[in-house]
Amino acid sequence: MNAHPMPQISSRDLQRAQTLRWLKQISSFTTWNRILAHYRIWAAITEKMAEATTDAKTLGESDWLEIQHGLMCCEEGVGRLRRGDKRGFMYPYGDFAQASAPIRRWSRRSGLFAKRKVKVNVDGVPYWSEFNHALTRLVRAWGECSSTASVQKPETLVFLDRLVPDRGRLAIYADLLIDTLGDNAVTIAVGQKVPCSGAWEPVDLSDPASSSGDLAYLVAESTAPLPGLSLADGVVRHWRLFWEDVRYKDAILPLEEFAYFSGA
């Protein structure tokens, strides 16, 4: 007999617990520090490639400088995050949005090279194979927590529930919801400034119990977007704070983060 049975939890609360865990993971220092490690490898190979090739059609000075700038932005964003500052997620001028620009461009460009749609023979370019392999690994790591730039709305970086894959096999515990704010949560209208970073849920103020269970990660100082869903017969125009993200402000790394990539 199991000495510690799983507490009973409704399907809606289970969905929110799963989504909350995923939002915490994809907005975590551990996740973005892992991405930074891949970015550094790609940038280092880019530097070797720039020194070894004279073919500006493959990698010109402006290309190398753009990638180095992207790395600097990623480093700045990860540094901010470690100090508890989530502004690196802002769009379009946040650190991670800027860091994504060369990744997006080179993902498209390398695809054109591979399909021979650009008249450049990359087979003889020094370090091209290593460059492309490092880019592929970086894109894969970035894509594990977001789309290419995670940009869902023009004024804010929003991690939406629809980005959550099937997480049914994750270790989800009912006590994950204990730290949420419940009925005392802050509520803001669409178009207002988000007062704090964290997981927010769309809510119909005429029926506060009508939450669909969807959550989004909104960044402090961004503008609250219009949720991409409706409740009842109307469009939801308010957000309610479900979990405030105060991680790293005490310089402590949450223990749960050590399990994020334990099987990677």
N, C-alpha and C positions, 0 to 999 in steps of 0.2 A: 504493500500500500504506500502511496505517495505521502510522505510526512508533510509536504508543503504543497497542497493542491493549488492550482491556479484560481485566483479569485474570479467570481462571476463578473462578466463585463458584457455590455450590450454590443451589438454589431456596429452601431454608430460610434461608440466609444473605442471599440477595437480599431476601426478605420482611422479615427483621429489619433490614436496611440501610434499606429503604424506610420501615418503620415508625419506626425511630430518627430518620431525617431529619424525618419528619412530627411526631413527638413533640417534637423539638428546636425545630421551627418554632412549634408552637402553644403552647409554654411559654416562648417567647423574649421578651426585652425589645422587640424590633422589632415583633412582632405586637401585644403589649399596649399599646405606645405608640401604635400606629396606631389601636387601639380607643379609647384615651384621647382622641385628636384628634377622633374622631367624637362621643364623649361630651361633650366641651367645646362643640362646635357645637350639639348638642341642648340642653344646659343653657343656653347663651346665648340661644337662641331661646325657650326656656321662660321665661326671665326677662322678655324683651320681651312675650311673650304674657300673663304674669301682670300686667304693668304696664298692658296695654292692655285687658284684659277684666275685667268685673265678674261674669261668669257662673261662680259657684262650682261649678255642675254640670259644667262643662267642665274648669276648672283652678282648684282652690281653693288656699289658702295651704299647706295640708298637703301637697298634691300637689307644689307648687313646692319646698317644703323637703325632701321625700323625694328628688326628683331632684337637688337640690344636695348632699344627703348622699351619694347614690350616686356623684356625681362626685368628692366628696372621698375616698371609699373607693377608687375607681378610681385616683385620683392617688397615694394612699398605697401601693397595691399595686404600681403601676408604679415608684414611687420605691424601694420595697423591692427589687424585681426588679433594678433597675439596680445596686444595691449587692450583688447576689448572694444576697439573702434571698428564698427561695421561699415563705415562710409566707403570702403573700397568696393562695395557692391553697387554703389550708385551708378546711374546711367544718364547721359552717355559719357560723363567725364570722370567716372570712378576708375580706380586703378585696374580692376579686372576687366572692365569693358574696353579700356585702352590696350590692355595686354592681349586681348583676344583678337585685335585687328590683324597682326601679322600671321596669326595661326589660321584665321579664316582665309586670308589671301593666299597663303602658301598651300593650304589644303586644296584650294581650287587650282592653283598653278601646277602643283605636282600631279594632279589628276590630268590636266591637259598635257603635260609632258609624257605621262604614262600612255595616254591614248594617241600620242603623236600628232596632236592637234596644233602644236607649236613646233616650228621648225628649229628645234634645238636637240642636238644629240647629247643626252645626259649620260649615256653609258660611259663616256670617256672623261667625265668631269670628276676631278679628285673629291673624294669623300661624299659623293652623291648618294651612294647606297646608305652610308651611315647617317647622313642628313635626313634622308627620307624615312629611315627606320625610326630615328629619334622623334621626328615629327609625328609619325603614326602613333607612337606610344604616348606622346603628349596629347594628341587629339583624343585618344581613347580615354586617358585619365580625366581630361576636361569633360568629356561627354558623359562620364559616369555620374556627374552631379549636375549637368546642365545641358542645354542645347549649345550650339556654337558659342553664343554669348549670353545665354540665359535671359535674353531681353524679351519680355512679354508685353510690356507697356512702354510708351515713349518716355515717361518721366520717372520711372522707378524700376528697379530690378526686382522681379517677383518670381519666387520659386513656387510654381503652381502644382496642385495635387495631380494634375494630369501628367506631370513628368515622372510620377512615382510608378515604377514597374511593379510587377507582382512580388510583393514582399511577404507572401504567406508563410515562407519558411524562416523568416527572421524570428529571433527570440524576442517576442513582444510580451511585456508584463503590464498588468493592470496598474501597478503602482507608478508607472511612467506618468500617469495623469495626475498624480498627487500634487506636483509642483505647479499645476496650471491655476489660473486665477478665478475660475468659476464665475459666480454671479457678481463679484466685485470688480470685474474687468472694465477697463477703459473702452469707450465706444467713440468712434470718429466717423464723420461723413466722408463720402467720396469727394475728392478735391481738397481735403484738409491735409495739413502736414502731419506725417506720422510721428508721434511723440517718442516712440522707442522702437528699437528693432525687436523682432520676434515673430512668432506664429500668430497670425490673425485669421479670424473666420468671418465670412459674410453673414450678416444677420438682418432680419426684417424687424425693425423696432416695434411694429404693430403686433408682432408675435415673436418675442425673444426666444421662445423655445423651438423655433422653426429651423434652427441651424441644420444645414445639410450634412455636416461632418467634414466638409472641405476646409482645408487650411492653406494659407499662403504665407511665405516669409516676406514681410515688408521691412524696409530699411528706414531707420530713423532719419528724419529731415527730408525724406522723399514725399511725393504727393500721393495720397491714397488713390489707387486706380479704381475704375469701375469693375467689379467682379465679373468674370466671364460666365455667369450663371444666373438663374432666377429662382426665387422661392415663391411658392403659392402662385398668385396671378400677377405679381409685380416684379419689377427689377430691383434687386438689392442695391441699396445706396449707402449702406453703412458697414463698417468693420468693427469687430469686437476683439480685443486683445485676449488671446488664449494662453500664450506663454511668452513671458518677457525674456529676451536673450541678454543675460548679464554675465555670460561666460568670459573668462580671462581677465576681468577687471581686477580680480584678486591675485592675478598671476598664476593661478592654479589651473592645470589641465584636467578636465573631468575624466574620471576613470573609464567611463564608457567609450572614450575615444580610442583607447588602446585596443578595442575589439573591432574597430571599423574595418580594418584591412588585415585582420589576423590570418585570413585564409587566402590573401592575395599572393 
